[in-house]
Amino acid sequence: MLAFGGLGMAALPLAAACAPAAPVQTGVAPAGDAATVQTAGSASLTPVRISDAQVAGNFLPTYIALDDGIFRANGLDASLTVGQSLATMASLLAGQIDVAETSGAELVNALAGGADLVAISTLVPVYPFRLFVQPNIQQPEDLKGKTIGITSFGSAIDLATRIALSRMGLDPSHDVTLLPLSTASARTTAMLSGQIAGGLSLAPDWIVLEASGLHSLFDLAQAGLVTSVIMQIVHRSYATGQRDVVQRFVDAMVQAIFREKHDAAVATAALRKYLNYDDERGLKETYEFFSKGVHPSLPYPDVAQLQQAYESAKQDNPAVANVDLAMAVDRSFVQSAADRGLHGA
């Protein structure tokens, strides 16, 4: 199922919302769909199947690498699928994809279940969310007894929401009701209709929320918390058995982040296309937010980024205590890209 980051995408069919326009090197299909489009003449390239947890600015480097030929320049025929966090991880565990772009929380839970996975990079090492609430909610106390929208229990949104509430002095288990909603756009729609008191929001959705009278009660991005909202995760056997392919994938991501930070036109075009969003103010704000404040030039994965997800998951799943976080990350691929100066050219 598609999960859209921009409001304008919610009602669009797959072909209109996600299918890249020629010339490109990939197609976009629902997670688990075998009918991913391949580009003619790609026989000499190595296929890499990627799945994102949703459509959002979080994944801008991936969009740029797809549309600007960076994957192809690194010898990769990349294809992209889009699904919710749980579906993305399930696709990785089932061998339907090669790289899952999803949260550290999903990684920790999968490791606790016996999966042998490893994070090769972290695209989003901060919480890029603001907690938006209805106009009548002016202080944290006003949220008591109210309903807050999340995606699914155990997701990055769930964890981030609990952290935001705790930082405001609220008990997320007793003071509010957390309501799972299928997608980011569903959460935004529920806020706009008044069905829920609030929820986390990403740019550019918060511009629409502000225009409708909702306001930000807590800015997680400003809290400076180290986390793993989006990691790029592979099977350990893939990282070791096809190390050259994985290295070229990480090289492409580092180069795409450089392109994002230094070519606003290319980055904005990718946002416009994948978010199916055309408001110039919103595009500019979204681009600046992610390029300057979210995506690191060198996307090192780190044990510290997993710590909050680990502590949270351990409360509900005793098996998490057996997870060795030191084995959950492999920094060598980003380090190799850094040693070759790919983040500066």
Buried (B, 14 or more C-beta within 10 A) or exposed (E): EBBBBBBBBBEEEEEEBBBBEEEBBBBBBBBBBEEBBBBEEBEEBBBBBBBBBBBBBBBBBBBBBBBBBBBBBBBBBBBBBBBBBBBBBBBBBEEBBBBBBBBBBBBBBBBBEEBEBBBBBBBBBBBBBBBBBBEEBEEBEBBEEBBBBBBBEBBBBBBBBBBBBEBBEBEBEEBBEBBBBEBBBBBBBBBBEEBBBBBBBBBBBBBBBBEBEBBBBBEBBEBEBBBBBBBBBBBBEBBEEBBEBBBBBBBBBBBBBBBBBEBBEBBBBBBBBBBBBEBEEBBBBBBBBBBEEBBBEBBBBBBEBBBBBBEBBBEEBEEBEEBEBEEBBBBBBBEBBBEEEBBEE
